């Protein structure tokens, strides 16, 4: 039995009716066409489907869409974070790009809480997101670079 | 005359990255076609069983279901998946017929309006089985009395050949020392985060099957067409699909045959996107599982005279291309070492396990582990340094090109310089002191060292090596370039990309040749019908092969532009040079590529005599350097043109109680000739090493004694996270290849070839003071903990 749900997605209120069993990631991808969020394991292990729920990284494969009702969801398409994205490009913090949205979400979550993270902080923050291409080194570099630039930007901003 | 390189080897951004950070990549699951049907798979719970009955009525009656496909009758509709070996008795179809051969094998496929409805209906397919005898152990499968996975083949032995190169027995007889050991490489693979997926659409109006797939596979369209009994030009595989990782394994032939068949039968597009369990259990994407017997004969100084290597490979229940992974190691069977003679016995068996496919390095990583373990054990036997023994054995820089006993000539290298760089970057003396101090504190620590050769740019000659009926001697790659009338360049390549940055590669080398900004060059991924010949990014080949093709095509563009430019400038062709994207006369007058292109496209009357083709475009189909011959009767031949080299050095500590291994101070020195994009190369090297760390310590597709598959999720199949992969540092060395357009060699696989051996070397160095060793990958924490707990010697 479909139920109504209203979610703020990337700053826009979306109202729809969904089967209660529809996961948030399927809702984002199939209903809203936001295919930037990826599916890797549907079991909460790989982190490819991470989105921000009220600013906090969560697995969108482990949430039903109805659980996000009246809350705020940010996907990679809604990341208004040019410095972070640019840092990922600068260090080539990806290869195939499949885990990248999840990595960006994890990084955003970290930097919101910890503007000056240590390498250990960064590794801990992305340890729930699997990358099979990079061996993580360039991702760690990207997040450290973004943190430095964001702090500089803050000072000059 | 040529300008110095401006774009090659400089730190430039990777153009593909922009779409990935903005969430605008286009992966196969992102491709939405109207009215598409979604597939879900029903799989076997038995390692071997007779299918007594399949009742699909309830599933067909379920909401939204369009069709349920079963294996009965499938041989009337499709041809079997091709075998690379000459094994006509093995006929594998996408769905089981009357017999299932492994847990996870596809038995039925349901297509419905949504994936959820397809899954609902899949649960309603009622299948009755009668269990049959099975075999899951490779040595047991070698026994002629073992239950054959494919009875029509007669036994489980798929391939066995003893190659002998040089006077092995004489060398063993003459050498003062011998040693031997056994070693096992566990069943693992590269397991991309994106599972395999395919979208198929039958276009009845055009009589054409369109395929979008997460694919990295040579001859994919050819095999799809052949299995579906379609003409090759009735199948169009679209290469403009971003592939979410592959490293060899994305070869969903059966998936595509099923999706294509169902698309044609239903008249609607069909999506078959694996879920994780479908991928792990039934995707036929497991990697090598190999047991070795190794013997070496060596001198007092550690110089290895001869090597005997027996490799027993368990390819599981599907044959396919996987057995060829016993062939590629022949191309570098002695690694970096001057071993004079080799006996190599390659054996391949079938078992009741999930099918195996190509994995990064195509069988090289396990064999390199065996070879490097031999080097370590020789050193330990003689009480010598593992570094010194390697230096004694390594080919000297002045010896290139160096021909190895199995027939291939290594093009170039300086292995001693690379090893020295690794030791220097790691601070080997400091690490040795640290190991001594830590051991004095009772800690279990070790230093690992391994080298590896990375054969690259191959011509697939292992096909002919293992199957004389296969006469393939070329594996070309192509690039098409057109310059439009405004002078802008668009290149078309014949492959999809799974993270290697082919657009960046292509634009960089074209920009270099034409002296124009690579960022203004557009690079398109064609489809199989519009593309020129290509063989996809396998075997570390694209820097060499696509780099060579794009360079060749750009060179033709430049030569034509120069000829037209010289004529327009009033000079003979030899009097004008090409610089910064323009033809330049001796007096300094210039005509840009755009000005020349406009004439070429629009003003035929101004073209020089003899130039009769309007426009400015070129194609280059690049042949493998050194390719073109079949192996001789003894299996000798030039298998790969270029040989990259790397040395890995790592410090490991084992928790004495839990057996957990932590790695630190991991350095890699490598030489892949000329680097085209430094960040791409660094990422490939480190990422490959991360895969190798996984294979060494964590990853395994495990089976129990009942043939049940135990690793169906990413919680059971454990892959390294950012905690397990240390901060790997990389130093480069450059010995240009004399055979390639810019001296480049391949680099996609070396990290994975070196890391398992280096990590194993470190673990065994840590265990050595206890008089114990671990000769089985993955080196699980539990295994190491048990070994340490029961060790009788104490340091």
Interface residues (C-beta under 8 A of the other chain):
Chain A: X19 X21 X22 X29 X33 X34 X35 X36 X37 X38 X39 X40 X41 X42 X43 X45 X46 X48 X75 X76 X77 X79 X85 X88 X89 X90 X91 X92 X94 X95 X96 X97 X98 X99 X100 X101 X104 X119 X122 X123 X124 X126 X127 X128 X130 X131 X132 X133 X134 X135 X136 X137 X138 X139 X140
Chain B: X13 X14 X16 X17 X18 X19 X20 X21 X22 X23 X24 X25 X27 X29 X30 X32 X116 X190 X191 X192 X193 X194 X195 X242 X243 X244 X245 X246 X247 X275 X276 X498 X499 X500 X501 X679 X680 X682 X683 X684 X686 X687 X688 X689 X690 X691 X713 X714 X715 X719 X721 X722 X723 X725 X727 X728 X751
